[in-house]
């Protein structure tokens, strides 16, 4: 299996076709899109903050280079996955089958 260099992947700038719709009211689709995008950003910021905290604990300081170079081990990934699962369950609890 060949590896593709992610920096060489070019995605189209525009989508083709209509946006998918899941609700009868387009405003609800827009609101759900906003909530999903915001939830994604919060998750990314949470992981970045976790990285900063871990680097401060181990190194006492943080540089942009050390932040970008950090690679979590399996235990950290498991902690983050557990946090992410709980976070998504809280955010989307109204859409859960067992609410």
N, C-alpha and C positions, 0 to 999 in steps of 0.2 A: 504494500500500500504506500503510495507516495504522499509526502507531506507538502502541503501548500503553504507558502509564506503568507501569513495574514496581511502583511503590509502590501502585498501585490494583488489582493482580492479587490475587485472593483464592483461595487453594487450600483444598480441604477438609481438615479436621483429622484425619479418619479415612479409612482405605482401605476399599474395599468388596471383598468376596470373600476367598478364601484367599490366603495368601502363596504365591508361586511356589516350587516346590521343584525342585532340580536334581540332588540326590544321594539315594540310598536312605536314608541315615541323616540325620535332621533335625539332629543335632548338627553334622554337617559343613556343612550349609547355614548354620547359625548362625555357625559359625566363619568361613566364607567371607564372610558379611555383615560380621562384625566386621573382618576383614582388609581388605575393600574400604573400609569407613568409615574405618579407621585410615590406610590408604594415602592416601585423599583428604585427610584432615587434615594429614598430613605434607607432601603436595604444596602445600597452601595455605600452611602455615607456611614452607616453603622459598621460595615466591615472595615472601612478606612479608619474610623475612629478606633476600632478594636486593634488594628495594626499599630496605630500611633501609641496606644496604651501599652501594648506588648513590647514595642521597641523602647519606650521609656522605662519599663520595668527591667529590661535586660541590658540596655545600653546607657540609660540615663539621659539620653538626648535623641533627637530625631532630625535627620536631614531629608531633603527631598529625595536624594539618591537612595538612602537606606529605606525610605518608605516605598519607593518604586521597586527596589530589589527584593523586598520581603516576600518570601514564599511560605505560606502556612503549611505545617505538617498535618498528618492525618488527624491527630487529636484536635487541633485547632479547627480544621475543616468540619469535623463532627460537631463541635460546639457551635460553630456558625450555622451549620445546617439545622441543628435543633432550634436555635434562636429564630432562623428564617421561617421554619415550619410553624412555630408558635405565633410569630408575627403575622404571617399570612392567614392563619386560622382566625386571629383576632380581627384583622381588617375585613376579611370576607365571610365572617360568621353568619351574616344574614343570607348568604347564598349557599350555605351548607345544607345538605339534605337532612342532617340531624340537629338542626337548630332548635 
